[in-house]
Amino acid sequence: MSPCPFDAPRPASNEHWDFVATLSVSSLYLSKDQTYRGYCVLIFDPHHAERLTELTAAESMALSRDMLLANSAIDTAVHPDHMNVALLGNVVRHLHWHIIPRYRSDPRWGAPIWPTNLADMRPTLLPAAEQQALVHQLRATLASI
């Protein structure tokens, strides 16, 4: 069995994300794919877990608080028309939330962001300076909440 790519420690930055902040039991990462501006992933940190039922009550409450804090920070920073939150685990079997700002102007408004054929998903990569500016904006927003 290969190691889980979401088990800690994990890189602060890679081809998929940039580290934003460590919260109480999770870490927030800004996705490199910014088709949905502000799209982040919140990854559970203390131990490998694939399902919410594998958490203690205290871990579950802390993760829920982290999710609400991250959701609020993203909402405040990028002002979307709506927010989607998804806990899937079909590809990477480690407890993590996708927090996806949605905009009436986005390419799949009114539908899930993931088409049936993943090859149809074209990532939107920001220039490095713009990506880092968004990371800093999210950090500042988290600090102000």
C-alpha positions in Angstrom: 0.0 0.0 0.0 1.5 3.4 -1.0 1.6 6.2 1.5 -1.4 8.7 1.5 -0.4 12.0 -0.2 -2.5 13.9 2.3 -0.9 12.4 5.4 1.2 14.9 7.3 3.8 16.1 6.8 2.9 17.3 3.3 4.6 19.9 1.2 3.5 23.5 1.6 3.4 23.9 -2.1 3.3 21.5 -5.0 1.7 21.2 -8.4 -1.8 21.0 -6.8 -1.8 23.6 -4.0 -0.2 26.3 -2.0 -0.4 26.3 1.8 -2.6 29.0 3.4 -2.8 28.2 7.1 -2.9 25.6 9.8 -6.1 25.7 11.7 -7.0 23.6 14.9 -7.0 20.1 13.3 -6.6 20.8 9.6 -4.6 22.8 7.1 -6.0 25.0 4.4 -4.5 25.0 0.9 -5.3 27.2 -2.1 -5.8 25.0 -5.2 -3.5 25.7 -8.2 -6.6 25.3 -10.3 -8.4 28.6 -9.9 -11.2 28.1 -12.4 -13.3 28.9 -9.3 -11.5 31.8 -7.8 -10.7 31.0 -4.1 -11.1 27.2 -4.5 -9.4 25.6 -1.5 -8.9 22.2 0.1 -9.1 21.7 3.9 -7.2 18.6 4.9 -7.5 16.8 8.3 -4.1 16.7 10.0 -3.8 14.7 13.2 -3.9 11.2 11.7 -5.0 9.3 8.6 -8.8 9.1 8.4 -11.0 8.3 5.5 -14.4 9.0 7.0 -16.0 11.3 9.5 -17.0 8.3 11.5 -13.3 7.6 12.2 -13.0 10.9 14.2 -13.6 11.3 17.9 -16.4 13.7 18.8 -13.8 16.4 19.7 -12.0 15.9 16.4 -15.2 16.1 14.5 -16.3 19.3 16.3 -12.9 20.9 15.7 -12.9 20.0 12.0 -16.4 21.5 11.7 -15.2 24.7 13.3 -12.2 24.8 11.0 -14.5 24.3 8.0 -16.7 27.1 9.0 -13.7 29.4 9.6 -12.2 28.5 6.2 -15.5 28.9 4.4 -16.1 32.3 6.0 -12.6 33.5 5.2 -12.9 32.4 1.5 -16.3 33.9 1.2 -15.0 37.2 2.7 -11.9 37.3 0.5 -13.4 36.5 -2.9 -17.1 37.4 -2.6 -18.7 34.5 -4.6 -22.3 34.3 -5.5 -22.5 30.9 -3.7 -20.3 28.3 -2.0 -20.1 24.6 -2.6 -18.5 22.3 0.0 -17.8 18.7 -0.9 -16.4 15.8 1.1 -15.8 13.0 -1.4 -12.7 10.9 -0.9 -13.2 8.9 -4.1 -9.7 9.8 -5.5 -7.6 10.5 -2.4 -8.9 8.5 0.5 -8.1 10.9 3.3 -10.6 13.2 5.0 -10.6 16.5 3.2 -13.1 19.2 2.2 -13.3 20.9 -1.1 -14.4 24.5 -0.6 -15.5 25.9 -3.9 -16.6 29.5 -4.5 -19.2 29.7 -7.2 -19.9 32.6 -9.5 -22.8 33.2 -11.9 -20.1 33.7 -14.5 -18.3 30.4 -13.9 -18.2 27.7 -16.6 -20.5 25.3 -14.8 -22.8 27.6 -12.8 -25.9 25.6 -11.8 -24.1 22.3 -12.1 -21.4 20.4 -10.2 -17.8 21.5 -11.0 -16.7 18.0 -11.9 -18.0 16.8 -15.3 -18.4 13.1 -15.8 -15.3 13.1 -18.1 -12.5 14.7 -16.1 -10.6 15.3 -19.3 -13.2 18.0 -20.0 -11.9 20.0 -17.0 -9.4 22.6 -18.1 -7.5 24.1 -15.1 -7.1 27.8 -14.8 -3.7 28.6 -13.5 -3.0 32.1 -12.2 0.3 33.9 -12.7 2.6 33.0 -9.7 2.3 36.5 -8.2 -1.5 36.5 -8.4 -1.6 33.1 -6.8 0.6 34.2 -4.0 -1.4 37.4 -3.6 -4.6 35.3 -3.1 -2.8 33.1 -0.5 -1.8 36.3 1.4 -5.3 37.7 1.1 -6.8 34.5 2.5 -4.2 34.5 5.4 -5.1 38.1 6.2 -8.8 37.3 6.1 -8.3 34.3 8.4 -6.3 36.5 10.9 -9.1 39.1 11.0 -11.9 36.7 11.8 
